[in-house]
Amino acid sequence: MLEGHHGNADVGARARAAAWGILTIDLGALIANYRLIAARVAPARTAAVVKADGYGLGAAAVAGALAAAGCRDFFVALLDEALDLEPLLPPDARLYVLNGLPAGSEALCAGAGIVPILNSLDQARRWRATAAALGRPLPAPIQVDSGMSRLGLPADAVVVLAGEAGFFDDVPLTFVMSHLACADETGTLANEDQRRRFDTLAKLLPPAPRSFANSGGCFLDDAFHGDLVRPGISLYGGAPLPGANPMAAVVALAARVVQLRDVPAGQGVGYGLTFVAPTPRRLATIGVGYADGWLRSLSNRGAAWFGGVRLPIAGRVSMDSIILDVTDLPEGALHEGDLVELIGPHQSIDAVAADAGTIAYEVLTSLGRRYARHYVGGPAFPSQAEANA
Ligand SMILES: *Cc1c(COP(=O)(O)O)cnc(C)c1O
């Protein structure tokens, strides 16, 4: 959420002064990631998936920066997200709704110039009926299910739609898309299987560009790129495939030490006293907790960093705080108010996710609303407050 989102220009300054956690979002790194992918998949076009508030980083800021870098195709999951974002995009940008539309919202969507992905016969027919009611064609992409069994027309529905007289006059086919279930696994047969099924299903429809690849797919071979790729997590610095991550880090998270204490051997720490000091320990309480997206599964598992030293989490993650074992730091190195690194050069979003038993997507989209947010390195773009003015 951008500064001033609440219509109060002081909110940003207040958050900077009052927050215990500081979230820095490097829009320059975001743009570098976009360009890296665009160069890799060219001549395919590179869209940006900015659903879930730009994977938690602020859809307005993220999309604004990518638009300034030349991106013109944006995907969100929900119409609501699209309606918020649409006024902030350049007039020639295209904005797609991945989940398609709940019944009754078609006219609202069409009126805003937003395009739903048609995922089912029902969604397709309702969109066609809207075109008929408005008396003009309403172009849209169709998603086919090439094997993931989540969204998109299964083969029998593709055949039915292809046989509906005049459908593609009312709903010109923008592109045909599908989604990979195992894009982050190289060498799996599932990807090749889906590619073949996608090809077969697409050929049942009128000739149209194809969109297939998410982040992982962009880094599979060219056969997976199609005409329009849809990266999300890799734009935000997440590894598109296991192994060395070619993306630049976009997110840094630092949190302040609220309080320091020394405890004797045998002292229990945090809710449930699940950590018991094995020897005398020095502890630091940090003002970030699970309400800020520092997942509770990091209890007794994750860490923070300070001065190149790993500071393990001692005990359970609380709602608003965590306790670090800082005994390994030199005496007097850490003070109340100092910032420790939660995400940064020592600890990537993928590393945090691995500690938490999840994926970087969940780490990013869980980041809470209580951080002071700094956007750095980006081109000038209007804040939401300015755009609404
Ligand atoms: C979320 C999503 C993407 C982006 O996936 P990443 O793995 O984040 O790159 C692309 N396409 C569809 C249909 C999605 O739902």
The ligand as a Gaussian input file, in Angstrom:
#p B3LYP/6-31G(d) Opt

LIG

0 1
 C        0.118000     -16.747000     -10.236000
 C        0.105000     -17.134000     -11.659000
 C        1.200000     -16.863000     -12.489000
 C        2.523000     -16.372000     -11.943000
 O        3.203000     -17.483000     -11.409000
 P        4.676000     -17.387000     -10.784000
 O        4.981000     -18.796000     -10.432000
 O        4.574000     -16.498000      -9.621000
 O        5.564000     -16.845000     -11.839000
 C        1.080000     -17.108000     -13.841000
 N       -0.068000     -17.613000     -14.354000
 C       -1.137000     -17.927000     -13.590000
 C       -2.349000     -18.499000     -14.207000
 C       -1.078000     -17.714000     -12.207000
 O       -2.112000     -18.044000     -11.443000

